């Protein structure tokens, strides 16, 4: 099962912004994000279009985060 948790990399350590899903040892994948902001206007997206995208993607995010999406494989990995 994959679960994304936002964090901050600082002084050689990753600080999670919310509790880890388990106290047990687990493998992780760390992805470093660019700290620069995205200029929506530069990409042809105005405020109305951005609001529409947030509204439509919000429904997707709610569906993605449903407990039913967290079904573990039968082998426990």
C-alpha positions in Angstrom: 0.0 0.0 0.0 1.3 3.5 -0.8 0.4 6.5 1.2 1.8 10.0 0.7 2.6 12.2 3.6 3.9 15.7 3.1 7.1 16.7 5.0 10.0 19.0 5.0 13.6 18.1 4.4 15.9 20.0 6.7 19.5 19.5 7.9 19.6 15.9 6.5 16.3 14.7 8.0 12.8 14.5 6.8 10.2 15.9 9.2 6.7 14.6 8.5 3.8 17.1 8.7 1.4 14.4 10.0 1.9 11.1 11.9 3.2 8.1 10.0 0.6 5.4 9.4 2.5 2.9 11.6 5.2 2.8 14.3 6.6 -0.3 12.6 9.6 -0.1 10.4 8.7 0.5 6.8 10.3 1.2 3.4 9.6 4.7 2.0 10.0 6.6 -1.2 11.1 10.2 -0.8 10.4 12.6 -3.6 11.9 16.1 -3.6 9.6 18.8 -4.9 10.8 22.0 -6.5 10.3 25.0 -4.1 9.4 27.4 -6.9 5.8 28.3 -7.3 3.8 27.6 -10.5 2.7 30.7 -12.5 -0.8 29.6 -13.6 -1.2 32.6 -15.9 2.1 31.6 -17.7 0.4 28.3 -18.4 -2.8 29.9 -19.7 -4.9 29.2 -16.5 -6.9 32.2 -15.2 -8.5 32.4 -11.7 -11.9 31.1 -12.9 -10.3 28.0 -14.6 -8.1 27.4 -11.5 -11.2 27.5 -9.2 -13.0 25.0 -11.6 -10.0 22.7 -11.5 -9.8 22.8 -7.7 -13.5 22.0 -7.5 -13.3 19.0 -9.9 -10.1 17.6 -8.5 -11.4 18.0 -4.9 -14.0 15.3 -5.7 -11.3 13.1 -7.0 -9.2 13.6 -3.9 -12.1 12.8 -1.6 -12.7 9.6 -3.6 -9.0 8.7 -3.5 -8.9 9.2 0.3 -11.9 7.0 1.1 -11.1 4.1 3.5 -12.1 1.6 0.7 -9.1 2.7 -1.2 -6.8 1.5 1.5 -7.4 -2.2 1.0 -4.2 -4.2 1.6 -3.1 -7.0 -0.7 -3.7 -10.5 0.6 0.0 -11.2 1.2 0.2 -8.2 3.6 2.7 -6.1 1.6 
